[in-house]
C-alpha cells in the first residue's frame, strides 16, 4: 500500500511540474515576466562584453554569478 501511495505522489508531482512548465511558457509569451526580463539583460550584457576588452572584475563577477545559482532557468518561473 505504501508503494502505491509513493507512486501516486510521484505521478502527481510530475503532473504538477509539467503542467506549470506549460502554463509558464504560455504566459511568458503573453506578458513580460522575470525570466524573460533577466534573459534580455543577460543577452545585452553579453553583447557589451564581446565589444570590450577582457577585465578581471567582469570575469570574477561572471564566475561568482554562475557558481552561486543566480543564473535562473527559464522554467523556474
Number of C-alpha atoms within 10 A of each C-alpha: 5 7 8 9 10 11 11 12 12 12 12 12 12 12 12 12 13 13 11 15 16 12 12 18 13 11 12 15 10 9 8 10 14 13 18 15 10 15 15 12 12 13 11 11 11 11 11 11 13 9 8 8 7 10 9 8 9 11 11 10 11 12 11 12 12 11 10 8 9 9 14 13 11 16 14 10 14
